[in-house]
Every structure is written in structure tokens, then in C-alpha cells.
Amino acid sequence: MHVNAIRVPLALTALTGTALMAAGCGGGETAAESAHKVNIEAAPARVVITPARGATAVRPDEPVIVRAAGGRLEGVVLESGRRMIEGDLNRDRTEWRSRWALDPAADITVRAVARNTDGRAAMAVSRFRTTGTPSTVSVSQDPVLEERRHETYGVGLPIILNFDKAITDRAAVERSLEVIADKPVEGGWHWFDDGKQVVYRPKMFWPAHQTVRLVAHLTGVPLGKEGGYGAKDFTRSYRIGKAQVSHLDIKRHHMRVEWDGRPVRTIPISAGNGETQEYTTTSGIHLNMEKDEDVMMTSPGRSPGDAGYYHELIHYAVRVSNAGEYLHETPGDEDCLGNRNCSHGCIRQPRSDAIWYYKHSQPGDPVIATGTDRQVEPDNGWSFYQMPWKKWLKGSALHR
């Protein structure tokens, strides 16, 4: 009699023997039923990467997409030049999409692993090449922020990026800008200067005592009309210090300075005399900008001998607008301090108070002035908080 021999794996033999012992002790499934269950395996997972292996002339701003069928993605590694590109998984881990653009004219490698319900892994690799040339558009931080970048900033800190050419695809650039805060709050970008400047501000000030980081993922992002792509990223960190907020009451001639909500100093001041629009101190939300111990101030548009001409050295000056408004030591007229508004538009202080304020001033400290009918314009210096929040968001290419 001819018998068909069946090769049984050792592990399966041991498992079958165990099943037989269990059956002999009190019923249950047969050995044949147990062996049949062991042989049932889940279908293997399958991984598909787009762009596919060997693709050429791929746009750097085209997303890389990895999908898993019959399983869940366990890991994706995307190498673009010397950079590792992050991505986002969907809720059920069946799709991964790159978050940032790729390097232009570069070799790209994607590796992905998925597992099926049995835990068996399936891997896929795609290697392709991007197209594009590096853009000639350059990006820089606001000069005042750059000059004072190692200092502690105030809670009104604006993040200001300047481009030397107008950005045409502002939405693409804005999507590449990432602001990371230890204490996150709602904020948004707004474009100025016909697309040459973009500014980020919170809805109303940062929480104090934290670090805020900007990562402009500009590599591979279209930057100008010539069709070039960003060649490198731009990063900066900002250390937010105490919440120094100054409340300037122009009618009552005093300024109250608070640290983290606690009043620490009241200063007698003298603001613009209001004889003309030019000599009227602006009301609204200003921010401290640059500061200098000695500043030579000259009346704009006037020559020696003209009415209203002045040319004098001012000490301990902190600028709060581009219209020539400073907080500084009074050059005289001490009797005006706390009593009358005698200046050409600046905020005068006694010497000891001016030195104290100068010493403790941080770029981005809010100075909230009230008492005049002249409002500071949102683009006058760093007075960005003057713009209502809904209008601010309308200046975003993404409207968010």
C-alpha cells in the first residue's frame, strides 16, 4: 500500500502534540482542526510609495505619499540630501505624507515598513530625483531683531522675515513657516510690502518666561517668478523674558511699568505738545525696538533757522516707532515732567527713571499709550498689535 508522506514542521508537530494531550484530558478540537487553524495566515501587508522608484524631474514641493494595504505603517524614513524630512500619519496609520518640501536637484530615498495583523513586516524602498534650480531670493530677519538676537525679548515680540524680492506663491512660503513655543498661543502671519515682508504675532502677546523657535522650512519651496526653489532653511530662537508692559497716560503725564502684572515703577513724563500732528505723540500699542545711550535727534524736513528746528543729543533713548518716537531722558524742561506735554513727540523722563527704563528695556516690550487723538499705524515700527485680529488674519495667504 502506497502512503503519501507529509513533512510537518517541528514547531507545528509540537503544537499538534499539545492539542492531542488536551483532547485526551477532556474533549475539545481534534488535531486536524488545530493544524488547520495554524495554517491560516493573514495576507501580507503591501507598501506603495509615490513618487515611485526611478522617477525623475519630481518637483521638490510635490508631497511624498506612503500608503499601506493590508496592514499599518510602522515607520517611514525620508532622506533628502543631508536632511531627514518629517511627515504625518493618518489616524489608522495607513497613509503617511511628507510635511516639508524636498531639496531641489537632489537624490531622494524613502524607506517604509508596514506590518499585517499577524505582525509580519513588509518593506518598500523608493529612490528618485527632484528637479529645479536654487532660487536667488534671499531671506533675512528684521535688522533690529538680528542685532539684538542674543538678548531676552518682551512678550510683544514680532517674528519678522524680509525677502529681497516679492514672493509670488505666498501660501507655499507660509505653509513652510513653523513657530514652536514652549507655551503655545494663537498666532498668525501677515504679509506687508507687496510680498517682501511677512510678520508673525500672537493674537495678544506671548506668555512670559519661555522660548519660541522659528523654523522656516524654505528648502524646495518656490520663492520667486524666476521659478527657483529655496536652497536652505532659516532658523532662529527667541528667549521671552518677563512681561514688562508700560501704560503711558499722556493726559495725566505719567507712565506705569508692570512686571508680570505687578506694578514696579511710576514715572512722571512729558509727551508731545500737540501743537501740530507731527508734535502729537501717537496713542496705541507700541513695542520697544532698538535703544542707544546717545542719539542725535534732528527735526525732519527743517534746516537751521527754520521755525521748529532742533538738533540735540539725547541720552538713554528707546525707540518705539519709525516716526521718531523714543522714550528718553529729558534734555531740560524738568518742570514739564508730570505736569505738561512739552516735547516734539517723544516721551521724556527724569534722568534716573530714563536710565532705569533703558537698562530694563527688552525688544518687544509693549508700551500702551492713551490720551491723544493720533493713533499709531500698524506698520509704523513694530506696532502690529494695532491691527484688529480679524484684519490681521486677512493678510495671511492661508487666512488662518
MOTACOR-V793836 format. One record per residue. N is the residue number from 1. RES is the residue in three letters. PHI is phi as a letter, one per 30 degrees, with the letter a starting at -180 (NA if undefined). PSI is psi as a letter, one per 20 degrees, with the letter a starting at -180 (none if undefined). Layout:
n:res:phi:psi
N:RES:PHI:PSI
N:RES:PHI:PSI
This chain:
n:res:phi:psi
1:MET:NA:p
2:HIS:c:p
3:VAL:c:p
4:ASN:d:o
5:ALA:d:p
6:ILE:c:p
7:ARG:d:o
8:VAL:c:p
9:PRO:e:q
10:LEU:e:g
11:ALA:d:g
12:LEU:d:h
13:THR:d:g
14:ALA:d:g
15:LEU:d:h
16:THR:d:g
17:GLY:d:h
18:THR:d:g
19:ALA:d:h
20:LEU:d:g
21:MET:d:g
22:ALA:d:h
23:ALA:d:h
24:GLY:d:h
25:CYS:d:i
26:GLY:l:k
27:GLY:i:a
28:GLY:j:a
29:GLU:d:q
30:THR:d:r
31:ALA:d:h
32:ALA:d:g
33:GLU:d:g
34:SER:d:g
35:ALA:d:h
36:HIS:d:g
37:LYS:d:h
38:VAL:d:h
39:ASN:d:i
40:ILE:d:o
41:GLU:b:q
42:ALA:d:q
43:ALA:d:q
44:PRO:d:q
45:ALA:d:q
46:ARG:b:p
47:VAL:c:p
48:VAL:b:p
49:ILE:c:p
50:THR:b:p
51:PRO:d:q
52:ALA:d:r
53:ARG:e:p
54:GLY:i:i
55:ALA:d:q
56:THR:b:r
57:ALA:h:k
58:VAL:d:p
59:ARG:d:p
60:PRO:d:h
61:ASP:c:j
62:GLU:d:p
63:PRO:d:q
64:VAL:c:p
65:ILE:b:p
66:VAL:c:p
67:ARG:b:q
68:ALA:c:p
69:ALA:c:p
70:GLY:i:k
71:GLY:l:a
72:ARG:b:q
73:LEU:d:p
74:GLU:c:h
75:GLY:a:q
76:VAL:b:p
77:VAL:b:p
78:LEU:c:o
79:GLU:c:p
80:SER:b:o
81:GLY:i:c
82:ARG:c:j
83:ARG:c:q
84:MET:c:p
85:ILE:c:p
86:GLU:d:r
87:GLY:a:r
88:ASP:b:p
89:LEU:c:q
90:ASN:d:r
91:ARG:d:h
92:ASP:c:j
93:ARG:i:k
94:THR:c:i
95:GLU:b:p
96:TRP:b:p
97:ARG:b:p
98:SER:d:q
99:ARG:c:h
100:TRP:b:r
101:ALA:d:r
102:LEU:c:r
103:ASP:d:p
104:PRO:d:q
105:ALA:h:l
106:ALA:b:q
107:ASP:d:p
108:ILE:c:p
109:THR:b:p
110:VAL:b:p
111:ARG:b:p
112:ALA:b:q
113:VAL:b:p
114:ALA:b:q
115:ARG:b:q
116:ASN:d:a
117:THR:d:i
118:ASP:d:i
119:GLY:i:j
120:ARG:d:p
121:ALA:c:q
122:ALA:b:p
123:MET:b:q
124:ALA:b:q
125:VAL:b:p
126:SER:b:p
127:ARG:b:p
128:PHE:b:r
129:ARG:b:p
130:THR:c:r
131:THR:c:a
132:GLY:j:q
133:THR:b:q
134:PRO:d:p
135:SER:d:q
136:THR:d:i
137:VAL:d:p
138:SER:c:q
139:VAL:b:q
140:SER:b:r
141:GLN:d:q
142:ASP:e:p
143:PRO:e:h
144:VAL:d:g
145:LEU:d:h
146:GLU:d:g
147:GLU:d:h
148:ARG:c:k
149:ARG:d:h
150:HIS:c:j
151:GLU:c:r
152:THR:d:p
153:TYR:c:r
154:GLY:d:r
155:VAL:d:i
156:GLY:c:j
157:LEU:e:p
158:PRO:c:q
159:ILE:c:o
160:ILE:b:p
161:LEU:c:p
162:ASN:c:p
163:PHE:c:q
164:ASP:d:i
165:LYS:b:q
166:ALA:d:p
167:ILE:d:p
168:THR:d:g
169:ASP:c:m
170:ARG:d:h
171:ALA:d:g
172:ALA:d:g
173:VAL:d:g
174:GLU:d:h
175:ARG:d:h
176:SER:d:i
177:LEU:c:o
178:GLU:c:p
179:VAL:c:p
180:ILE:c:o
181:ALA:c:q
182:ASP:d:h
183:LYS:b:n
184:PRO:d:q
185:VAL:b:r
186:GLU:d:p
187:GLY:a:r
188:GLY:a:r
189:TRP:c:q
190:HIS:b:p
191:TRP:c:p
192:PHE:b:r
193:ASP:h:l
194:ASP:h:k
195:GLY:j:j
196:LYS:c:i
197:GLN:b:p
198:VAL:b:p
199:VAL:b:p
200:TYR:c:p
201:ARG:b:q
202:PRO:d:r
203:LYS:e:g
204:MET:a:n
205:PHE:i:q
206:TRP:d:q
207:PRO:d:q
208:ALA:d:r
209:HIS:h:m
210:GLN:a:r
211:THR:c:p
212:VAL:c:p
213:ARG:b:p
214:LEU:c:p
215:VAL:b:o
216:ALA:c:o
217:HIS:d:m
218:LEU:d:i
219:THR:e:p
220:GLY:i:j
221:VAL:c:p
222:PRO:d:p
223:LEU:c:h
224:GLY:a:r
225:LYS:d:h
226:GLU:d:i
227:GLY:i:j
228:GLY:d:r
229:TYR:c:q
230:GLY:e:p
231:ALA:c:i
232:LYS:a:q
233:ASP:d:r
234:PHE:b:p
235:THR:b:q
236:ARG:a:q
237:SER:b:q
238:TYR:b:p
239:ARG:c:o
240:ILE:d:p
241:GLY:c:b
242:LYS:d:q
243:ALA:d:n
244:GLN:c:o
245:VAL:b:p
246:SER:c:p
247:HIS:c:o
248:LEU:c:o
249:ASP:c:o
250:ILE:d:h
251:LYS:d:h
252:ARG:c:i
253:HIS:i:l
254:HIS:b:r
255:MET:b:p
256:ARG:c:p
257:VAL:c:p
258:GLU:c:q
259:TRP:c:o
260:ASP:h:l
261:GLY:i:j
262:ARG:c:p
263:PRO:d:p
264:VAL:b:i
265:ARG:a:p
266:THR:c:p
267:ILE:c:p
268:PRO:d:p
269:ILE:b:r
270:SER:b:p
271:ALA:c:a
272:GLY:d:q
273:ASN:d:i
274:GLY:i:j
275:GLU:d:h
276:THR:b:r
277:GLN:e:g
278:GLU:d:h
279:TYR:c:j
280:THR:c:p
281:THR:d:p
282:THR:d:p
283:SER:d:r
284:GLY:j:a
285:ILE:c:o
286:HIS:c:r
287:LEU:b:p
288:ASN:d:p
289:MET:c:d
290:GLU:d:r
291:LYS:b:q
292:ASP:b:q
293:GLU:d:h
294:ASP:b:p
295:VAL:b:p
296:MET:d:o
297:MET:c:p
298:THR:b:p
299:SER:d:p
300:PRO:d:p
301:GLY:i:j
302:ARG:b:q
303:SER:c:r
304:PRO:e:p
305:GLY:j:h
306:ASP:d:q
307:ALA:d:p
308:GLY:i:j
309:TYR:d:p
310:TYR:b:q
311:HIS:a:n
312:GLU:b:q
313:LEU:d:p
314:ILE:c:q
315:HIS:c:q
316:TYR:h:m
317:ALA:c:p
318:VAL:c:o
319:ARG:d:p
320:VAL:b:j
321:SER:a:r
322:ASN:d:j
323:ALA:c:j
324:GLY:i:j
325:GLU:c:p
326:TYR:b:q
327:LEU:c:p
328:HIS:a:r
329:GLU:d:p
330:THR:d:p
331:PRO:d:j
332:GLY:l:a
333:ASP:h:l
334:GLU:e:h
335:ASP:d:i
336:CYS:d:h
337:LEU:d:p
338:GLY:i:i
339:ASN:b:g
340:ARG:b:q
341:ASN:c:o
342:CYS:b:i
343:SER:d:r
344:HIS:d:j
345:GLY:k:h
346:CYS:d:r
347:ILE:c:o
348:ARG:d:q
349:GLN:b:q
350:PRO:d:q
351:ARG:e:g
352:SER:d:h
353:ASP:d:h
354:ALA:d:g
355:ILE:d:g
356:TRP:d:g
357:TYR:d:g
358:TYR:e:g
359:LYS:d:h
360:HIS:c:i
361:SER:d:p
362:GLN:c:q
363:PRO:d:p
364:GLY:j:j
365:ASP:d:p
366:PRO:d:p
367:VAL:b:o
368:ILE:c:o
369:ALA:c:p
370:THR:b:q
371:GLY:j:j
372:THR:b:r
373:ASP:c:j
374:ARG:c:o
375:GLN:c:p
376:VAL:d:p
377:GLU:d:q
378:PRO:e:h
379:ASP:c:j
380:ASN:c:n
381:GLY:i:c
382:TRP:c:k
383:SER:d:l
384:PHE:d:h
385:TYR:d:i
386:GLN:d:h
387:MET:d:p
388:PRO:e:q
389:TRP:e:g
390:LYS:d:h
391:LYS:d:h
392:TRP:e:g
393:LEU:d:h
394:LYS:d:h
395:GLY:d:j
396:SER:d:p
397:ALA:d:h
398:LEU:c:i
399:HIS:h:l
400:ARG:a:none
